[in-house]
Amino acid sequence: MTSAELPAADAAAPDVDCYHCGLPIPAETQHYVRIEGRSRRMCCVGCEAVAQSIVDNGLVDYYRHRDAMPESRREAMPVELQELGLFDHPDFQKSFVRPVGEHEREAALILEGITCAACVWLNENHVARLPGVSAIEINYATRRARVRWDEQRIRLSDILAAIQAIGYRAYPYDAERSEQIANKERRSMLWRVFVAGFGMMQVMMYAFPVYVAGEGEMTWDIELLLRWASLLLTLPVVLYSAAPFFQRAWRDIRLRRLGMDVPVALGVGSAFLASLWATLTDGPEVYYDSVTMFVFFLLGGRYLEMLARQKAVRGVEELGKVLPSFAERLAGWPQSAASERVPTAQLAPGDIVRVRPGEVVPADGVVVEGVGEVNEALLTGESLPVAKRIGARLTGGSINVSSPLLLRVEQVGDATRLAAIRQLMERAASEKPKLATQSDKVAGYFIVTLLVLAGITGVGWYFIDSERALWVFVSVLVVACPCALSLATPTALTVATDALARMGVLVTRGHAIETLANANRFVFDKTGTLTHGRMSLERVLPLGAADEAAVLAMAAAIEQGSEHPVATGLREAAAGLELPLASEVEAETGQGMHGLIDGQTVFIGRPEYVSGATGLAMPSALEGFASEGGTVIALASRSGWLGLFRLADSVREEAGMLMRRLAGEQIPTSVLSGDAQPVVESVAGALGVQDARGGMSPQGKQQVIAVLQEDARAVVAMVGDGVNDAPVLAQAHVSVAMGGGTDLARNQADIVLLNENLASLGRGIDLSRKTLKIIRQNLWWSFTYNFTSVPLAMAGLVTPWMAGVGMAASSLLVVLNALRLQRVPRGRA
């Protein structure tokens, strides 16, 4: 199907509802499937995949014979297709499943029905017990889940069925599906709040005369009439507005687990049943006003909390919607400038795409025509436009702000930099830090304790004052709020992750923010971290019969496949030279490389490495050559030395600001590098760093960090290269990598500086510390509220409606406090 066909199909009958499931189609989505010769519009990538599978499997009759949409509108899928195991189909899994081993797979899912920390605990424990499931982590704030399983032992469809069996729904994650579920959640909750609010107002109108009437001023038949009217108005509140509480509580009891809905359902149910009994038997007291007020305030608080929580996670979700739906492809370029509009998903490496001013770059690639500027703020946090000319790289998701550019597509789909950023952010969101795990455990024990205390209180008040026993019992059940305890950490971390991403600091691990905030020792790599990593060749010193050009050509030939800044500098210096053929090229991490040229093995790298590999003594010219500064690289074969190269790099302007800031906070810093000691000392001295160590291999750097970690109080942060320094980064408590030019998909760091600006690291440290401060504030508030409100309720000083207000306000306060982190700090390194 071509883009030209789409307008024609739409013109005939504009689609406002999804042809597959019947849900409204978001305006920004463009998903089509060719069904019986006509392009049918779908609401999301999930429906598109299901519909395409129906067509591909010859089941189009499903659409032809149905005369109504599915009642639930949740999954419009014929039985035949369910039996085919759609979710286990490799084509369907491409968008949300990735391989992590030979037979191990990892899926990004979104869960519907999560309402409290107990829901998270229930799903994690239930799925973790399935044979073949190796890991599952669910983020309470985002409702996102990361599941890992062995496909030889269990299928993804079995995992989804197991989740559905305990009353939840799991969907393949995509941003559109997430937004649809969020909209559905908001609409449903708003209706329940409306019914509860309307019922509360009417019941209060009938309760007020009873409260204000004096002795003998109201006859019994009038009071009885008001009771029956209140009962009729309370029924919709209990049976509709409060229905989810009872449904989830019954599910928890049936599974022999306790969630926050159990005490809520007990409180609402017991007060309503007691009132109903009093109405039927002419009892002394009814509590219809307290029941409706409690349900209204609790639902209202949860609705506001939901809005705040969805706002908190919306920034992370925006990355999934940034790419355009269509792109302008030039199929005949350069012979023809004719263009066609095609879906972005149909682009392939090698395609030529025109990006007009104001349009979003649809894929990663290289500029082949035009000069202009692009805004990469969403990807790097850098607000100033970046100049682009022929040969410059363009990243999908950036915005062209000046002149038209022609782009040769190199990476599409999951191979793009934007996709790598999303995957790393999803990994961070799904991993549960220690603080969150501890909070969830405390919340679980708290519910059990609460039920015991409520039971003891009810029995005690029955003997003290039987008329007050019921509402005191209800107040104790509902006043406490372990939800606030469970929200305290994940909400703050989610907001902080989004704020850090907007300043160009990408968090890829769940523990990173907490650990960075506590870091009290920083270790830096030199090349590409404290310096720009753009090495330029200053001098070539031939040591054999070959001249400078021949020696440089041999060095560049061996370094052709290397990503190291030194290799880039040598290749750029050798531009225009005819390079010899180098074969059997191998790299020694942190040392150098060797390859076969004209039948002899040639080694290039640190002089010590080359000397050791060839068995040659150090050349006499090395000492004088190295004394002039810069990074010295040697080239030799086993028959003799061939030449020396001196390359120079410049120190980052913001590096000095960061070092002075750390020094002002009495935080020790070190510089570790594979370069010669004089070069490292020169850079470290310019930055005011005392501990500078050169000539170090990756293993040596790793040992240095291990020694620093022997101090139990030390929290070591390593800042370096996310690919080449992977073992060193893994050794540190928290690792930070410069992420501008590295392969993000292979980056092993806990935090990646997308804009390669150390000032962003300084701001990231500030925000991490502020995040930890807010988490502690939230936890302190949660504990203080719960340990204060429960004794007050047990003493009979809190009514049920006051308990509902307190419980809802407690959760809302925690979320609003976390939202303060959205204010991104500026200016300080």
Secondary structure, DSSP 8 states (H G I E B T S, - for coil): --TTHHHHHHHHS---B-TTT--B--TT--EEEEETTEEEEESSHHHHHHHHHHHHTT-THHHHH--S--SS-S----HHHHHTTGGG-HHHHTTTEEE-SSSEEEEEEEEES--SHHHHHHHHHHHHTSTTEEEEEEETTTTEEEEEEETTT--HHHHHHHHHHTT-EEEE--HHHHHHHHHHHHHHHHHHHHHHHHHHHHHHHHHHHHHH--TTSS-HHHHHHHHHHHHHHHHHIIIIITHHHHHHHHHHHHTT---THHHHHHHHHHHHHHHHHHHHHT-S---HHHHHHHHHHHHHHHHHHHHHHHHHHHHHHHGGG-S-SEEEE-TTTTT----EEEEGGG--TT-EEEE-TT-B--SEEEEEE--EEEE-HHHH---S-EEE-TT-EE-TT-EE-SS-EEEEEEE-GGGSHHHHHHHHHHHHHHS--HHHHHHHHHHHHHHHHHHHHHHHHHHHHHHH-HHHHHHHHHHHHHH--HHHHHHHHHHHHHHHHHHHHHTTEEE-STTHHHHHHH--EEEEEIIIIIB----EEEEEEE-SSS-HHHHHHHHHHHGGG--SHHHHHHHHHTTTS-----EEEEEETTTEEEEEETTEEEEEE-HHHHHHHHT----TTHHHHHTT-SEEEEEEETTEEEEEEEEE--B-HHHHHHHHHHHHTT--EEEE-SS-HHHHHHHHHHHT-SEEE-S--HHHHHHHHHHHTTSTT--EEEEE-TTTTHHHHHHSSEEEEE-SSS-GGG---SEEETT--HHHHHHHHHHHHHHHHHHHHHHHHHHHHHHHHHHHHHTT-S-HHHHHHHHHHHHHHHHHHHHGGGS---S--
